[in-house]
Amino acid sequence: MRPCSHRFTVAATRCYHLYRLYDAEDRLLYIGFSNSAHGRIRKHVAEKPWAGEIVRAEISEPIATYEQAQEAESIAIDTENPLRNMAPGVWLGTRSYENDRKRARTSRTMGKESPEP
């Protein structure tokens, strides 16, 4: 397992975080992971039709690799049953680091953030 670094250097290791979004009744709405959890949460708040329900977010400790974050997300979705995740656990089989990188490159050239998985 490679260590996670929060320093901003050319060779910095990218860390991932799980994030959980909750409503006013403390019901779990959504679980996701990102290497920019605060940015992803802001995107959900700006774009999701259920954004008005979000009142609280939790962000996990750093997770060293994409694969570990993906596995942690899959387990969390399957065991915690968030209300707003689409087809919990199903789409994860097609999500990959390379596909996420391709979406990121495409969205940068278009001036937009990556679409949601």
C-alpha positions, 0 to 999 in steps of 0.5 A: 500500500502506498502512503497518502500525501496531502502535499502539493508537489509534482510527485504527490500521491493522490488520495481518495476519500469516501463521503456520505451525505445525510438529510435533516432526519439523519438518513443516509442519502448518498455514498461516493468516493473522490480524490476531491471530496469537497468538490464532489459534494459541492457538485452534488449540491449544485446539480442533484434534484435532491440537493435540498435534502442534504444538510450534512456530509461526512468525509472519511480518512484518506484511502491510499488507492483508487481500488481500495476506495472503490471497494470501500464504496461498494461495501458501504453502499451494499451494507448501508443502503443510501437512499439516493445512490442509483442501483446500489453496487451495480454500476461499480462493476463498470467503473474503472480508474482508466474510464474515470481518467478518460472522463476527466481528460474529456471534461477538462477539454470541454471546460466541465467537470467529469460526469457522475458515474 
